[in-house]
Amino acid sequence: MNYPEKKVIQAFQLYTELAREGVADMEAVQQYKTDDDIGALLDIFSHEVDCVIISTSEQIFMVPETKLSTFHVSNDWIKRNYLRSSATNGDIYLLYFSTIVLFGRFYDTYQSQEPTRQFIRLDEWVHFIQERINQLKSYDEDELKGFEKEFSYNWSLIIEKWEDMDDIKETAKRQSGNTISRLSFIHTVKRFLVDQDLVQEIGNDEITLTEKAKTIIQRFFMEVEYNKGIFEFIYGFERVEENASH
């Protein structure tokens, strides 16, 4: 399809802004949503770098769709900027797992359209992760290995990393320098999510989802095509139990 030169330039200017900043304002939202040519061109440009365009009512974002994207945040970058110098891939897996647990807790059912919670306290977040860890530990070794292949998550290592941060043993472990507290780790994950504009601090150790996060959750986490059923795996058992009790 041939596009007017003016529209190509406008779309590329918008793409350049998103590539540089990752986000653009209301004017860009209007361009993307109301001008079919600019919208189509921007989708094409973003697709070429393995990204997708998502928009809220006030902002537009370019989000990496695959690890192949040059805009994808690498594990090494997260380690350098947020985790300890001795951090391993296991710490990265636990960061991702903690994020999924947090996102899921804002929604009452798998594939629900809108969050049903306004905020979550950090100590609640720690408790929710412990619940999910306990569920993972209830599977036998063969089951867990099967789930690792299915979801491409190293569940055993996630369990190990979380248990190494056992607050009950914190005094003893700190002496050998082997761990940090779970709440301290959650503060680190929170800082990463705040910097990525996915959660917002509202005081009293409470956080809420941003519009960007809600849009990404709906676009990716709630779609089986992208999430491989990860929400359903982590939370599905609980809902089955709840339904069975009625």
QUIVENVEN-V99797 format. One record per run of one state. SS is the DSSP state (helix for helix, strand for strand, loop for the rest). FROM is the first residue (numbers start at 0). TO is the last residue. If there is no record, write none. Layout:
SS/FROM/TO
SS/FROM/TO
//
This chain:
loop/0/3
helix/4/20
loop/21/21
strand/22/23
loop/24/24
helix/25/33
loop/34/34
helix/35/47
loop/48/49
strand/50/54
loop/55/58
strand/59/63
loop/64/73
helix/74/81
loop/82/87
helix/88/104
loop/105/118
strand/119/120
helix/121/136
loop/137/139
helix/140/150
loop/151/153
helix/154/163
loop/164/165
helix/166/175
loop/176/180
helix/181/194
loop/195/197
strand/198/202
loop/203/204
strand/205/208
loop/209/209
helix/210/220
loop/221/222
helix/223/226
loop/227/228
helix/229/243
loop/244/245
//
